[in-house]
C-alpha cells in the first residue's frame, strides 16, 4: 500500500491507495517540523483512527510538507513516521516538490504556493531549483494567508479599518490586543493563527478596502517572488493553495498587469499529487 501526504502549516491531506477500492482520504492538522515536534507528529498520526488498521500494511509513504527544507527537518518527520509505519519505505520532501508534481507533472514550469505561507520555485521536469524565496512569515510569505492576516489584524488594532469592516471583524472574532499578542508571541504556530483570518477577507472580498489589500499583497508577491526570475515570461506559473484559489480573480488581475502567464490554480494538490506518485511508483 502507498500513502501520500501533502502537509502545510495549517492542515495535512492524506490519501492511501487501497486494493480494489477507492483511495482512503482524510485530513489532520498541519505537520510543519518548524512548529511541530517529533513527539507531536507521532501523537497526531497515532490518533488517526482511519489509518490504524493499515499501519503495518503500508509499504511506502511519500510525505511532502512545508518546513521540510533541510535534511534535519526532513529527518525529524521521517523519524516520526517511522514509528508508526514500521515496515514502510519513507520519503520526505518539501511541499514545493509536491506542488510541482501536482501542477507540472513531468514538464518544466514555475510552481508557487499561496496558502498559509508563500513560496515559488522552478521545476525543470525532474527537480525543483534552489531559490532565495521561502523566508517564512516573519521575513517573507508575501501574499500568503499569514501575510494578509497580519495586515488585517494590524489595521484592526490600529483603528485603520473602515468602520463597517471593523464592526464586522470585532463581532466575528471577539479579539483585542492582549489576545492577539498572546497568540502571535506566546503560543505555537503563530503563522496559522494569522492565516485563520483569511475567511473574513473571503466573505468581504468585494469591499474596496479588502480588494486594495489583496491587490497590494499579490503585487508584493509578484515583485518579490516572480519578477526576480529573468525568464519568468517564458514559462507558465502554476499556483497551489487556498489563498490563490479563493482570490484567483484578484491574483489574475495582478499577474496580467505584470505579464505573468498563469497555468493551473489548485486549492489542494493532494489528488493530483497522489495520482502522479501512484503512476510513477507502479509503472
Beta strands, then each sheet from edge to edge (+ up, - down):
strand 1: 2-7
strand 2: 11-16
strand 3: 24-29
strand 4: 60-65
strand 5: 89-94
strand 6: 109-114
strand 7: 118-123
strand 8: 237-240
strand 9: 262-266
sheet 1: 3+ 2- 1+ 4+ 5+
sheet 2: 7+ 6- 8- 9-
end
